[in-house]
Amino acid sequence: MSLPGREVKDERLERASEGAALARGLARSYGDASLPAAAGDKLASTVLANRLLSFNPESGVLRAESGLSLAELNRIFMPQGWFTPVSPGTQFVTLGGMVASDVHGKNHHRDGCFGAHVLGLRVRLAEGDIVECSPSLRADLFHGCVGGMGLLGHLLEVEFQLRPIPSSCILTETRRVANISDFLDALRVAAQRWPYTMGWIDCLSRGPQLGRGVLMAGDWAPRAGAPRPPRVRRGALRFPIDLPHGALNRHTARAFNAAFFHAHPRGVSASAGPAEPFFYPLDRVLDWNRAYGKRGFTQYQCVLPRDAGPEAVLEFMHHLASTASSSPLCVIKDCGPQGRGVLSFPMEGTSIAVDMRITDDTQRVVDRLNAFVISTGGRIYLTKDQFTRRAHFAAMEPRLEHFQALRRRWDPQRRLRSALSLRLLED
Ligand SMILES: Cc1cc2nc3c(=O)[nH]c(=O)nc-3n(C[C@H](O)[C@H](O)[C@H](O)COP(=O)(O)OP(=O)(O)OC[C@H]3O[C@@H](n4cnc5c(N)ncnc54)[C@H](O)[C@@H]3O)c2cc1C
């Protein structure tokens, strides 16, 4: 895939980032966060700057260049008994992208976002200087960079705390859930026992089955007795073609959803297996996005605050069932308290993410969902967004003025920008 902008790849990120308007990792953000604001803008690609710089096997503290991918990190460190403290649902992301989006994982209710485990950053500022920052050194810069979508500086190096794991196997418990109210209860109960939880929702179901789905919970298997993980074949499957635009429609999605739901037995089923399919189910099919056809898809992800009550989640599901076009992918997660990143996404509450095939109606659907999310005090996840309007973003983001003040301080000439900042932040 070729992306617009003057993309510069260099294994010396100091060189590539000089004069760049934006940094880009593996471009796994769904929307326009890693796209340039203007065709002539220089983009620093980080992917060749992927060296491990230091690792302390006693403490688990790792420092690496920001282009290191999570897949590479897992390949090297999982067999040695270490894992990232927080993992998104794909390992084809870079450390820089994980910090800039302050990614969350299935363990947000316990461990917060990735940024909570970052100890230090080396940053090239907009004016060219290279500085270190951490929770105690230039803390305002640090907290602006965490979740700051690359708009406060180019991250050159990331130092963070790895987590010891007893084995590279995961014990999982899976259960079918009858509707959205049961889902919220089941997530709450599972969160007390399991470090990793998430649910798949059939977002086309209605009536008493509205929000039915499958809850998955997991934990690391103890070393003693952990089953030997079968070899995981990476990228063995590739989606071969762009499906015709209408191939994924309400009927095919409904059939898929019903089949997936009923493929899981009633009650609880337990299993043990390698970690990768549990954390990264979509990574097993390369180019899976082609299933949505040439016009592609967007993902709408929001968090509804706990204070808004279960009624808010129920009403959101009603909106989704009545408006969202044909989606086989809808994920629900429990979020813990808001983190330190100034624009970090999660807040205490329920996050729902849904893939939507792009149609002429998508803008209207996103507008409607955003209006509802704003009414609950919730917000959307910037790294997934492509359609939110500036006025809606301002209405849902009380921290925006703080973030803009940080930009005025650390980028007074407004040199750093992206298509996303152009759309949402008045650049
Ligand atoms: C299948 C799939 C599942 C996902 N699941 C989750 C999930 O569970 N939780 C979650 O939180 N996210 C999830 N994501 C989103 C993904 O984790 C984020 O979009 C992440 O930022 C992508 O990393 P990247 O290296 O591809 O960054 P890019 O997409 O290249 O960039 C994303 C943003 O980070 C900035 N950036 C990247 N590198 C740097 C750098 N070195 N310095 C400064 N800024 C930088 C870019 O400017 C841009 O604003 C998922 C994405 C996919 C495709």
The ligand as an ORCA input file, in Angstrom:
! r2SCAN-3c Opt
* xyz 0 1
  C      -6.244     -5.541     14.126
  C      -5.974     -4.354     15.019
  C      -6.264     -4.458     16.360
  C      -6.032     -3.388     17.212
  N      -6.324     -3.525     18.528
  C      -6.098     -2.510     19.378
  C      -6.352     -2.655     20.775
  O      -6.804     -3.700     21.246
  N      -6.068     -1.595     21.572
  C      -5.552     -0.430     21.091
  O      -5.302      0.481     21.886
  N      -5.286     -0.272     19.781
  C      -5.556     -1.278     18.917
  N      -5.273     -1.131     17.585
  C      -4.736      0.159     17.120
  C      -3.199      0.202     17.130
  O      -2.694     -0.432     18.278
  C      -2.733      1.654     17.142
  O      -3.281      2.356     16.061
  C      -1.209      1.816     17.106
  O      -0.884      3.174     17.301
  C      -0.628      1.381     15.749
  O       0.786      1.424     15.822
  P       1.623      1.746     14.511
  O       3.053      1.515     14.795
  O       1.042      1.047     13.358
  O       1.348      3.323     14.426
  P       0.868      4.186     13.158
  O      -0.471      3.706     12.739
  O       1.937      4.251     12.157
  O       0.701      5.613     13.867
  C      -0.313      5.804     14.825
  C      -0.082      7.157     15.502
  O       1.141      7.098     16.222
  C       2.028      8.113     15.776
  N       3.386      7.551     15.829
  C       3.804      6.349     15.394
  N       5.124      6.210     15.646
  C       5.527      7.346     16.243
  C       6.777      7.828     16.734
  N       7.902      7.090     16.691
  N       6.837      9.071     17.267
  C       5.716      9.848     17.353
  N       4.513      9.442     16.913
  C       4.417      8.209     16.362
  C       1.585      8.460     14.366
  O       1.951      9.775     14.026
  C       0.080      8.305     14.484
  O      -0.486      9.458     15.054
  C      -5.488     -2.169     16.705
  C      -5.181     -2.069     15.338
  C      -5.427     -3.156     14.500
  C      -5.092     -3.040     13.040
*
